[in-house]
Amino acid sequence: MLAAAREASRAPNELATEIMTLAAELQALAVSFDEAIAPHEDVLATHGAVVPDMTSGALRSLSAMLGYAQRRVARSDATATALLGGIALRRQALGVLEGDEGAREAIARSRIERASEVFGEGARARVEALSAAPPVSEKLGLPLLAERCGALLTLVQMRPLCEAAGSSWREAGCAALRGRLDAAEAELRTGLPRKIAAGLAALREKGMVAAALDAAQARLDAGDVKGAAIAYDAAVRGAEGT
């Protein structure tokens, strides 16, 4: 498997090396050309001649080729890593199956407890994050809502996990989430749309280009709160030039 991964990456790596070598040669050529043409710049300027750029286009093409080669290598490496990880997990599973029943039960309890801890920590972090007010833009002081909208949607989508009959190992985390679920749904349904609408109105008063505001309003009118929040944040940043 490792040999196959190396072979899959060999040609792209060789190509990447050739590309970097050629790019270095072109850059050296550009420097030499600039040095050679420097004594004649006044003459060229007098006659309105434009100094030709003979390397920028080629360097851009090489950069794109290098990016493609590096992505190929990254994909090969990721595939090999995933396969090796799967093999390691299967070996662990076989080792567990070869043990006695008591050992298997102890391992299962340990993993369930760890999963419960991780889920509970994540749940409490979500609740804590949503307890804070959304950030505001630096210049206009308007709330930025896309990130909060995403967090609320994620929280609401977790309701079925906490209502399922087999959610016992998630109970510690679900206990923290249940008190926020109804409020999160209400905020998505009414609170965020009102804030987006108010923010759009404030931007119109400040003379923001109508096209960007209309796009956000159209998403809001269509019930796409997440899309509206993203478009609204983009409008706020555009108004501030950030």
N, C-alpha and C positions, 0 to 999 in steps of 0.2 A: 504493500500500500504506500509506504514511504517512497519506494522507488518510482511508483507510478506518479505520485505527487511531484517528485523532483523532475521527472520527465515532462510532465504537463507544464511545469514552470520554466523549464530550461530554455525553450525557444523564446518566450516572452522576455526572460531575463537577458538573454543574449541580444535581443532586439533593443531592449532598453539601454544596454551598454553601448551599442552602436549609435543609438540616437543621441545619448549624452556626449559621446565622442564627437559626432558630427556637429552638434550644437556648439561645443567648445571651439571647434575649428572655425565655424561660421562667425562666432563672436570675435575670435582672434582676427579673422579676415576683416570684419567690420572696423576693428580698431586700426588695423594697418591702412585700410582705405581712408579713414578719417584723418590719419596722420599724413597720408600722401596728398589728400585734397586740400588740407589746411592752408598751404602757401598760395593756393589759387582761389580762395574764397572771394577775395575782392574782385577779381576778374569775372568770376561767375555771377556775382551780385550785380556788377556793372552791366552785364549783358542779359540780366534777368533769367539766368540759367538756374534750374533747380538741381540741387545735389541729389542724385538718385539714391534710393534706399534699396539695397540689394539683398538685405538679410532679414528684415523684420518679418516679412511674410513667411519665409522659410522657417524661421525660428518658431513662429506661431504653429505652423503645421507640425513641426517636430515635437512641440510641447503637447499637442493633441495626441500624437502618436504615442508619446511617452506615457501620457495618462491612460490610454487604452491598454498598453502593455502592463502597466502597474495594476490596473483593475483585473486583468486576466490572472496575474500572479496571485492577487488577493483572493479571487474566487477559488482558485486551485487550493490555496492554503486553507481557506475556510472549509472547503469540502473535506480535505484530509483531516483537519482538526475535528470536525464533527464525527467523521467515521471512527477515528481513534477514541474519541470520547464515548461513542456508542459501544465500542468493543470493551472499554474499561467498565462501563456500567453493566454490561452483560456478564463479564467476569465476576463482578461483585455479586450479581444476582445468583449466579451459579454457586458461588461460595456460600451464600446464605442458604440456598436450597440443600447444600451438603451438610449443613449444621443440624443440630437437634432442634426439636420444636421449641424448647425454652429459649434457645438463642435467637430463633427466628422471631418469636414474640417480643423479645427484648429489643431487637433491632427495629421491629415495626413500631413499638411504643416510642422509641427514641426518635424515629423519623417523624411520627405524628406530632410529638411534642414540639419538635423543632419547627415543623410546618406551621403549627398553631402559633408559636412565638413570632415567626416571621410575618404571618398574616396579621396578628394582633398589632405588631409594631407598625406595619404599613397602614392599618386602619386608623390607629391613633394619630399617625403623622398626617393622614388626609384630613381628619377632623380638626386637628390643630391648624393646618394650613388654611382651611376654610373659615376658621374663627377670626382670621385676620382680614382687614379690609383690603380690597384690591389695590395694587400700586397705581400711582397717578403719574401723568406725563410731567416732564420737567418744566416746560414753559407755560402751558395752558392750565395745568393742574386738573386735567380731565382724567377720569378713571380709565385704566386699560383693562379690558374685560375678557379677552380671548383666553388667556391662561386659566382664569377662574371658571369660565364656561366649560373648558375641557375637564377641569377637576370635578365640577358638578356632574357632568355627564358620566364620567367614570364612576363616581359614587352612586348615582342612580342605577347604573347598569349592574351594580353589585347587589342590588336588592334580592334578586332571585337566589343568589348564593346563600344569603342569610335566612331565606324563607324555606329553603330545601330541607327535606327530612334528614339528609345526611350531612348537615352542616355542623355536627357536634364539635369537630376539631377546630372549626372556625369560630366557635361561640364567643371566645374572649374578644376577638376583633369585631364580631357582629354586634356584640353588646355596645361597643363604642359607636358603631355606625348607625344603629337603629334610631337613635335620638336625632340624627341629622338627615335621614332619608326624606321624610316629609318636607322638611324645610328646604332641602336641596331641590326637590321637585317643584315646590312653590316658587323658589327663586328663578329656576329655569323658565317656568311658565309665565311669571309676571314681573319679578324683580329685575332680572337682567334686561328683558325687552324695554322696560321703562327707562333704565339707565342708558341703554343704547340710544333710545329715542331722544332723551334729554341731551346726551352728548352730541348727537347729530344736529339738534336744534342750536346748540351753542356754537358748533362749527359753522353753521349757516350764518349766524349772526356776525361771526368774525370774517365772513367773506370767503370761506373755503370754496374751492372749485366744486360746482354742483354735481358733476359727473360721479366723483368718488362717493359723495354722500348719497346720491340717488341709488348707486349700486348696493350700498349697505342697507338703505331703506327698503329696497326691493326684496332683499333676502329676509329682512325682518318681517315684511308684509306676508311673505310666503311661508312663514313659520320656521325658517332656517336660522335658529338663534345662534348656533355655532358659526355659521357662515357670516351672519351679520356682525357678530362680535369680532371676527377676524378682519372683515372689511372696515369696520369702525376703527379698530386699533390702527390699521394701515392709514386711514384718513387722518387720525390724530397725529401720527408720526409724520405724515406728509405735510400737515399744516405747520409742524414744528421744524420741518426740514431735517428730520433725523431718519 
